[in-house]
Amino acid sequence: FGSLLVAILQFIRYMLQSMKNNRFSIAALIADCFLSCIEDLLRYFNFYAYTQIAIYGKSYLQAAMDTFDLISSHGVEAILND
């Protein structure tokens, strides 16, 4: 499920990159940058969710909820430790 979300974001970014030749190139570049940041955050989040799946055998949704709780409770500390 996590990989599906990343694939959807990559598809949207591909569609925006194909619009670069049109007159909406600045808007497409800004949207591409924004989506790139979201994709990086999703990949970072998925790393911890997949780790919980591998170690504890949880479903993706349960691992995602636990990962969200971990990040929201420890916030920047978890990112800085990484």
Residue pairs with C-beta under 8 A, 6 or more apart in sequence:
1 60
1 61
2 42
2 45
2 46
2 49
2 50
2 60
2 64
3 46
5 42
6 39
6 42
6 43
6 46
9 35
9 38
9 39
9 42
10 39
12 35
13 32
13 35
13 36
13 39
16 28
16 31
16 32
16 35
17 28
17 32
19 25
19 28
20 28
20 29
22 28
45 64
45 67
45 68
45 71
48 67
48 70
48 71
49 60
49 63
49 64
49 66
49 67
50 63
52 58
52 63
52 66
52 67
53 59
53 60
53 63
56 63
58 66
70 78
71 78
